[in-house]
Amino acid sequence: MLEERKIPREWVMLALESPDHTEIGADNNVHYIKESNEFGPRTFRVIVNPRATPNRVITFFFDRRLRTPL
């Protein structure tokens, strides 16, 4: 997934290790939200299934809905 989207693995790790915000989704997945200024002010979201062992990253995407700083 990361290679296809040309997303540095470091971004995912940064969001997981030091998120700016976290949310629990309706499906109980954890959403790690992180701001990045690497390519302009953008916010990305890493969604993790905490019930899987080990925890599984489901997806990573730039969240256009979050245009204002957290």
Buried (B, 14 or more C-beta within 10 A) or exposed (E): EEEEEEBEEEBBEBBBEEBBEBEEEEEEBBBBBBBBEEEEEBBBBBBBBEEEEEEEBBEBEEEEEBEEEE
